[in-house]
Each structure stands twice: as structure tokens, then as C-alpha cells.
């Protein structure tokens, strides 16, 4: 089986072998296709059309040929729609014919969303090799654990050899540090053979600070009227935005169709500024639903700091809703409960973390329009109790919440074991979709630090900017303490962030792995079968740091949780009915919970 997504731009190889090059460069007068590695191959002049498009066609160019665009006589630049840049994001692009890859997962139709157990990973640090092929070797262990969906952090080509991926500049090209496009496709095939969905994290709110050349020849790609925390805003709503919107709509379709992915996770959609009548999110969701989504399950997951539930249910704003949204409220409330940390945005949950956690478990968002002290009283969120529980992705750790800590500590280094055990059970036995961050399942001892690979002034700015960022925290008020924060550009920072898989056979890591396996088995057998029925609803009560949540599924089954997130015994919790499902310690009674005790029943 062969798969490809035809694009209206970039380099496309036709069935007859003719290659069409197409670039939107409205600010350019002349554009030619250069072949830097083949001086004997003459440059190909491109014809200019009135709408700012340049196009050229030529036969006899084999796949793998490196090419670049020379604009108005300046140095060549890579194709912004490059499918592969073997010599990094600043080098020439390589011609790719996607039809040369033979797919072996032809009958794969995906999985319904309610079956999702998500595992977020970074290809470069997941295995010693840091490649797609290396990651394939660990997929079987994840399937055995009970994971059903892999979420890959962004792979779009970035400058240098090391990056989280959120500084990508070539959105269609898997970074060569991880392997070739065919290597990524082989990774997807391997996952599908094991019953694993593959989701890809994509960034549609900004380009990275180095290696993006669009402003030189297509300044209309950006809108100076808008701002993002990371630089120039992409033009989704001003004059000339149609080619820009098409660029990203096709990017979403490209990954799902050409790489047979099961869906996308859209990074920081609150920073996608779009005042047009049809928001880009809606256009992307509709394109996926009416395209590949007519033939198989395709999922769209959002990160949205504004807690906007409108994107998660059918309505005039979002006729094709997203499958789910990352639920920061669950994470933040739980983090306060098990670590006691209250600085920064955790301050929004410090007044009553048990209530915030309970509400996020029962209704999705903890903030549904209430004022946020961290945001200086700004109201945050929309009503969410009407949404299905699986519209939310809960997590104890993710790349941000670990990596944006100065020292990259994981939760096992911050919380007592009994507190962490209760948190893990709460995550995996709630109806919401659970997500694990790579290594979390065995309480990895390695940190996950912020790393990149910049040079010169940009490297200095990133290093010093990161250290200034932590000056407001008591732990780093001393300048000497800030100097100990790892340099993101140092190769050692990247190396420290690699998982050590030898840990899984040693205590206490083996015990944590066994706990996750047990809980995920319980989830699969006792909870997942009830999630497909519509109409599930949750109710909650709190008592001090005690949490009582009851979920009634659409088929009438009741799941109950009673948990004590404190160091002291807690009595007076509401009674439960049903059969015991799990408890965090022997002999736990729902009405009288020991410190960090919890019990779940179902019936």
C-alpha cells in the first residue's frame, strides 16, 4: 500500500515523474530552484503568477535530490514545505516521493477515543539512539503496560541537533536527527501492529527563533497586529491569509494522511490568534473529519490555557469538535496536594486544592469562569460539567511540568511515595483519559531538562533568559543558585535527559512499573467498557483534604472514589456502594481513610 497527501505547494512528484515546484513568495521578483549538491544541474527558473505564486516543472529529477530556492539572487533557502532536510533546517531540502514507502498496516482503522491511555515521549531522549528506529524497540513494552496511544513531541525540523521540538521552522519535515521520513513511517507501522495509536504534537502558533526565512519573501505570512509569547504572530485573519491558512490545514492533513497518524495534539491553541469568521481550529477539525475521518478514527487534542469548553462540543463555533483537551487544572491541583508547592500558577489552587482536584475530576475544569489570582483577577474558563469525561486528558507529569522546572525534577523526586501512589491511582482510575510522560511509569531517576542547540548571541539569550525566569522563585533568589541551572545549549543537558531503561529491573522502579501495569489492567477491564455510553456525569464533595467523587456512566454503572490527601487520618467521608476495585493500602475503609489512603468501588 502507498500513501501520499497532494499539496498545492512545495515539491510534488507526479505519477509521470514530472516534479512540480511551487512557492508562495509575493514579495519576490525572481525565484529559481537551485541544486546545491549538483553544480552540473542547471538552476530552474520559476514562472511568477499575479497572486504571488511561483511555479516550475521538470522531469528527470530523482528522489533524494537536494534543492533550494534562490530568491532575487540571494543565498538559497530551504523549501518551507520541505518533506525532508537531511543537512538540518538551514540546509537544502531533499526531494521525497512518498509513494516509494510500502505500508504494512493497511487494515488499521484506529481506536475509539475512550480507549486511549496516552504516553507522551520525546524521540531524542526516549532511547539511547534518540531515533525513530530506536523508539520502535520499546513499543512492545508500552503495549504490554497498557498504553494504547503514543503522543510524539514535535518532530518538525529545527536548527541544530537537540530541541524539544517547539522551535520548529519546517513543519512538514521530520528532523533528520531522528531519522528519515520513512523511518517515522516505519515507527507508525510498528505501533499499529501492536494496537497503538500514534498522535503527533504540532505547533501552529509560531515559528522558532532561528531558521525561518518566510519573512524575507512572504511577509504576509505574519500579522504585526497580533502578538504571541514567542515572537511574530502567524497571519490567519488579515489580508492575504488564505495561503497561510492552507499551509497549516494541509500540514494537519499531511501528517494524518501521508504518515497514517491517528491524530494530532495542537500546542497552545490559546496563542493562535484568529479573528476571522471561521477559526483555524474549526477549519482543521472539519478538514480532518471530512477527509481521513470518514474512513477511520482521527483524533484532535488541544492544549488551551483558557479552558474554553466550546471547542469540545458540537456548536456553531466548532461543528467538528476536538476529541479532548489537556487538563492543566487536574495537574496543578494534584501537584499542590502531593508536593505542597504553591509558587507561580500553583497559587491559584493553594486556597483549597482538594476542592479544585475534586471539581476537575467530576466536571473537567476546576476554573469555569472564576477569577484567577495568578492572572490578576482575570476570569478563566467556561462551564464544562456537561462534557463527557473523556473530553479531558489528565496527567501528573508532562514535558512542560517537568522540563520547565529549573532542574527538571520528576514527581518521584518531589512527593513522598505514599502520596505519589495515591496520585497515580487517582489518575489511572478516573474516567478521564490518562496520560503518562515517558519514564513516569517506572519513576525514572533521570531529569527531563529544557535543551536546545543554538549558537552565539541566541544561545546566550536563551541561557540567561531561562535563569532570569526563575529569579522570582525563593529557591533561586540567589544569583549563585541560578548559575547552577543547566545551560539549555550544553550537550550534557541533553544527555542527562535520556531515560535509563536499566532502572526498570531494580527497586523501587520495578515496583512502580508493576503498580502502573496493575492499575491500567483494572482500567481496561472495569472502567473502559463503560466509557463508550453517552451521558456520564460526575458529582463531588470535599472534606478538609479529603475528596469524594462519584461518576454515573450512561449505562447506570456507578464508579466511586474516596481519597485522603493528607498526613492525618480522615473520617466522615460519604459512604459508597458497589464492589471494591482498588485501595492504596490494606484494610482501607471509605468512611475512615488513613493518611494518603484511597479506595475505589464500582457497581
N, C-alpha and C positions, 0 to 999 in steps of 0.2 A: 504494500500500500504506500502511496505517495501523498504528501500533504504540502500545500503552499497557500499563502494568502496573497493574492494580487494587490499591489499597492499602486496608487496613482503618482508616486514619486519614487526617487531612488533608482537603483539599477535592477531591472527586471529581465530575466532570461525567458524569451518566448519559446513556444514549442518548436518553432523552426530554427532555433539557435540564434536569432537576432537579439541583441541586447539593447534595451532602451534605457537611456539615462535621462532622468528628469529632476530638475531642481527649481524650487521657488526662490528667486533672487531679485525682487522688484527694484532694489537699489543698484543693481549691477548693469553695466552696459554690455560687457562681453564675458562669456563663460566658455571654457573648454574643458574637456576631460583629458587629464594628463595621466600618463602611465609611468610613475617614477622609477620602477624597477626594470623597465624595458625601454631604454632610450631609443631603440630602433623602431619602436611602435610610435607612430606619429600621433600627436595630440588630436583630439576630435573636437572641432568647433561645434558649439550647440546653437541651435536656432532660438532666437528670442521671440516670444509672443507678447502681445499687448498687456496681458494680465500678470506679467512678471514671471512667467514660467519660461524655463529654458529646456530644450529637448534635443537629443541626438540619438541616432541608431547606428549600430554597426554589427555585422556578423563576424564570426571567426574569433571571438574573444572567449577563451576557455575559463571555466570556473576556477577560482583561485587567483586570477589576475588582479594585481593591485592597481587601484585607480584613485584619483583625487580630482577636485575641481579647482581650476585656476580661474580666479575672478578678477577681471580688469587688470591682468598682468601681475597680480600679487602672488605670493607664495601659495602653493596648493593647500587646500584644506580638505578634510575628510567629508564624505557624504553624510549629511545629518540623519539620513535614513539607512545608513550602513548596516548590513546584516552581520558584519564581522570586521574587526580591525586587528589583525594579527600582531602589529607592532605598536600597540597601545592606542589610546584615544587621540593622540596628537599626530599619529602617522596616517598613511594612506589606508583606504578601505580595501576590502577584498571582495571580488565578485562571488556571490553564492547562488547556486541553483538548488533550491530546497527540495526539488523533486528527485535528487540523487540519493536521499536518505530513504531506506526501506523501513517502514514502521512494522512492528510486530504486535501491536495492541489493537488490531482492527475492530474487535468486538467490545472494546471498553466504552461504556456509556456513562461512567462516573458513578457517584453515590449521592443519595439524597442528603441534604444538609444536616438533618437531625442525627445522622450517624457520625458526624465529624468529631474527632479528637485531634486537635491541631498540634503540630510540633514545629516551632519556628527554628530555623537554622541558618547559619552563615556559611556558605560553601567554603570560604577561605580558611576558616578555623575549625570546621566540624571534624576534619580528619587531618592526619599529618601532611598529606599531599596537598590539601586545600583545593581539590579539583572536583568537577562533576563525577568523573570516573571513580575517584576515591570515595566520594559520598555514597555511591551506589553500593559499596561493600557493607554499609551499615544499615541499609534499608530493611533487610530481613529482620534484624534485631528490633527495629522500631515497630514493624508489623506484629511481631511476637509480643511486644509490650502492650499493644492495644491501640497504638496510634492508627488513625485512618486518613490523615491528611498532613502532607508536608507543606509548610509555608517557607519558601525560599526568600531570604532577604534580597534586595535588588541586585541584579546582575548586569544591568546596563553599564556599558563601558565607561570607566572613569580614568582619570590620569594616574599613572603610577601603577604599582603592583599591589597596594593594600588600601582597602577602603571599606566602610560599612555598606556602601552602595548608594547612599542617598545624595551623593555628589556626582551622579552620572551625567554624561553630556551626549551620549549617543544611545538614545532609548531603545533602538532596535537591535543593538549588537551585544550579545553576551561577552563579558570581559574575557580577553584572551588568557588572563591569569588563571581562570577556572577551566579553560579548555575551549574547544570549538563549538559552533552551533550543533554539530552532530553529536558531540559529547553530551550536551544538555538534553538533546532528544533521546539519547540512549538512557540517560538518567530517568526521564519521564517514562519510557517504556518499562524500565526495571521496576519503577514504583507501581505502575499499573498492573504488572504481572503479580504483584503482591497484594493487590487490592487497595493501594494507597492513592488517594488524590494528590495532585500537586498544584499548589497555588503559588503565584509569584507576586512579590511586593513590587509595585510600580510607583513612580514619583511623577505626578503631573502638576505639581505646584511651583517648581523652579528647576533650573539647571545648576550644576555645580559651578564653583567659582573659577575653575581653570579648564580650558579646552573647548569652550563653546564659541563658535565663530558666527552664529546666526546674526548677531547684531551688525556685523560688517556688511552683509549683503541683503538682509531681510529685517531691518529694524522694526518693521511692523509686527514681528513675532512677539514683541514685548509692549506692554502698556504702562507708560510712565505715570498714569493717573492712579494706579494701584501700587501697593507695596506688599512684600512678604518679609518674614523674618530673615530670609536667606538671600535677598537680592531682588533683581528686577522681576516684576510680575509678568506672567505669560498672558498674551493678549487673547482672551476668549470672548470679548464682548464689544470691542471698538471696531472702527473701520478696518477692513482687511483681515478680519479674524477667521473667515471661513477656511482658508488653507491651514491655519493654525489648529483649529478645532479638528479638521480632518486628519491632521498629523497624529493627534492623540487618540482619536476614535479608531483609526486604523492601527495604532500601536496596540490598543486593547485587543482588537480582533486578531492581529498578527500573532500575539503570544498564545492566544487561545486556539487559533486555527492551525497555524504553522508548527507550533510546538505541542499541540494537543493538550494544553494545560486545562485544568478543571476549574480555574477561576483566577481572580486577581484580588490582591489586597491593595487598596488605594491609600497611599500615605497622606496624612494631614490634609484631608479634603476641606477643612475649615480655612486653609490658606489658598484654595483655588478660588480666586475672585472672578465671579462671572455674573454680571448684571443683565445678561441677555434674557429674553423671554423663556428660553429652554436652557436650563443649566447644563453644563458639560456632563455632569454626573448622570443626569437623566438621559442624555443622548447616548452615552456609553452603555448604560444599562439596557436601553432599548435595542441598540445595535447587537449586543451580546444575546439578549433574549430572542430577538427575531432572526438571528443568524445561527451560530452554533448551538444556542439554547433550544432550538426547535428539534434537535437531534439527540441531545444528551444533557445531563446536568451540568450547568455552568453557574458558578457562584461568584458573587461580588461582595467583598468585605471592606468596610470603611474604617478609617481612623478619623474621628471627628471630635475635637476638643469641646465643641459647642453642645454636645448631647442633643442633636437635632433628630428627634424620632421620625420626622416627616420622611426621611429617606428610607425608612424601614417598613413602610406600609403603603399599599396602593392608595393613590390620591392624585390630585391634579399636578402636584409638584413632581412626583416620582411615579409615573404609571407602571414602571417595571422596577419594583423595589430591590434594594440590596438584600442579600441573604442575612447579613449580620453586621454589627459594629463592635470594635474593641471597646470593652467596658472599663475605662480608667477608674471609675468610681469604686468598683469592686476591689481593684488592686490597691488603691490609695487607702481605703478604709481598713482593709485587711493588713496592710503594711503598718499602719499606726497601731493596730491592735497587737500584732506579734512582735514589733520592734520597739515601740514607744517613740519613734522618730516623728517630730511634728514640724520640722522646718520646711520652708518653701510651700509648695502647694499642698503638702500634707496638713498644713494648718487648717485647711477647710474641713477636715474630718476629725480634728482633735477634740472638738466640743463633746461629741457623742459618737465615737467610732462604731460602736455596736449597732446603733440605730442606722447609721449610714450603710454599714455592711448588710444589715437585715433588709433594708429597703432595696438595695441593689440586687440582692438575691431574689426577692419576691417580685419586684416591679421593673428591674432593669437598671435605670439610672437612679442614683441617690439624689442628684441635683436635677430637679424637674421644673426649673424656673425660679428657684430660690436664689437669694443674693450670695455671691461668693466673696468672703472676706479677702482671699488672696488676690482677687481681681478688683479690689477696692469697691466692693458693693455691687458690681455688675451682676445682673441676673444671668443665670446659666441653665440651659436645658429646657426640654419640653416634656410634656406628660408622656409616660412610657408604659404604664401599667397595662394598657390594652394590647401590647405587643406580645407575641409568642416568646417564651423563654429562650428559644434557640436563635432569636434575633440579636443575642448578646454573646460576645466572646469574652469569657472571664479568664484571668491569668494571675498568677502570683509573681511572675517574672517575665520580662521580655527584653529585647535588645536595648530599649531606651531606659527602662527602670533599673537595669543592671549597668549598662555601659555608660549612662550619663552620671553615674556616681563617680566621684573623683578617682577612686581606687578600684572601681569595677567589681565590688564585692557582691557575691550572690547571697540569697536569703539564708542559706545554711550557715553563713558566717555571721549573720546579724540576729537570728532568732534562736531561742532555746529549742532543743529537739522536740519536746512535747508540744510547744506552740506551733512549730512547723508541721508536725504530724496532723494536728487539728486543722491547720490551714489547707494542707494537701487534701484531706478528706472532704473538706467543705468545697474545694474547687471541683474535685472529680465526681462528687455525688450530687451536685446540684444540676437541675435540668438545663441550665445554660451551657453553651458549647465551651469546653475547657481547652486551654492552650498551654503547652509546656514550652519553655525555652531550652534549647539544646543543652544537655548535661544536667538539667534540673532533676530528671528522673533518678539520677544516682547522686545527687547533692555534690556535683563536681567541685573539686577544690580549686580549679583554675579560675581566675577572674575573667570577666569579659570587659575589656577596656575600649575606650574610644581610640581608633587608629586611622591613619591616612598616610599618604605618601606624596607630600608636597615639597617644593624646593624654595629656597631663597626667602624673599620677604613674605610670601604667603605662608610658608611653613612657620616663620617666626610669629606671624599674626595669629595663626591658629593655636600655637602653643601658649602664647602669652594671653590670648583671649580666653582660652579654657581655664587658665589659672586664675584670671581675674573673676571669672564667673563664680568661683567658689569662695571669694573673699568675704561674702556676706554670711557664710556658714561659720559657726563658732569653732569648729574643728580646724578650719583653715584661715582663721583670722590672722595668724602669724605668717608673715611673708616666707619664713623659712619652711613652714609646713606646706605652703603652696608649691614651693620648689620641689617637693617630693612627689608631686602629682606627675605621673608618667607623661613623657613627651609623646603626643599622638603620632609624630612622624618617625620616631625611633623604631627600627626593625624589631627591637626587643619587646616593645609594647605589643606588637602584633603577635610575636611568638608566645608571649605569656598568655595570650587569649585563646590558644589552641586547647581543645579538650584533651585530657589524658585518659584514654579509654582503658588503660590498665587498672584504673581505680575500681572498675565495676566488680572486680573479683575480690576486693578487700573490704573489711569493715571500716566505717559504717556504711560505705557506699552500696555494698551489696544488699544491705537491709533496706535502704531507701528504694532501691530498684525493685525489690520484692514487694514493698508496700504499694508502689505505683502500679505494678502489674496486678496485684490483688484488687485494688480499687477500680482499675479500668475494666477488669473482668466483671466485677459487680455492676459497674455502669452498663456494660454491654448487655448483660443478661437481665438485669432488674429494672433499669431505667429507660434505656434507649427504645425498647419496644413500645413504650407509652408516649414517646415524643412526637410520633407522626400524627396522632389525633389532634385536630384543632381544638382551640378553646381552653388551653391550660392557663390557670391563674394561680397567683401566689398571694398569701397573706403573711403578715409578720407581727411579732411583738418582741419587745426587749425588756430586760430586767437587769439593771446595772450593766455589766459587760456580758450578759447572757443574751443569746439570740435564739428565738423560736420562729421557724418558718415552716409553713405548710403549703404544699403545691397540690392542687387538684387538677389532674390531667383531663383531657377531653373525654376519655373513656370512663371517668369516675374514679380512677385509682388515686389514692392519696399518698404522697411522699412527705414525711415529716423529718425535721431536723431540730435537735436541741443541742446547743453548744455553749460552753462557758469559756470565754476568752480572758481568763484572769488567773492569778496565782492563788486565789482563795476558793473554797467550796461555795457552791451556789444552790440554794433551794428555792422552791416556789415556782418552778417553771411550769408552763401549761402541760397537761397530760397529753399522751399520744395514743393512737390505736394502730393496729396493723402488726405485721411480723417484723422482728428485728432484722436489720440489714447489715449494719456495721456499727462498731463503737470504738472509741480511741483507747479504751482500757478495759480490763476485765471487770465485770460486775457493775458497769455504769447504769444508773437509773435516770430516766429522762427528767424526773421531778427533782432530783438531788444530784447535781453534777459535781464531780471532783474538779480540782484545778486543771484547766485545759482539757476537760472532758467533753465528749460529744457522743451523741447517739442518733442513728437514722433508722426509721421504720418505714415500711411500705405495705399497703394493703387496700 
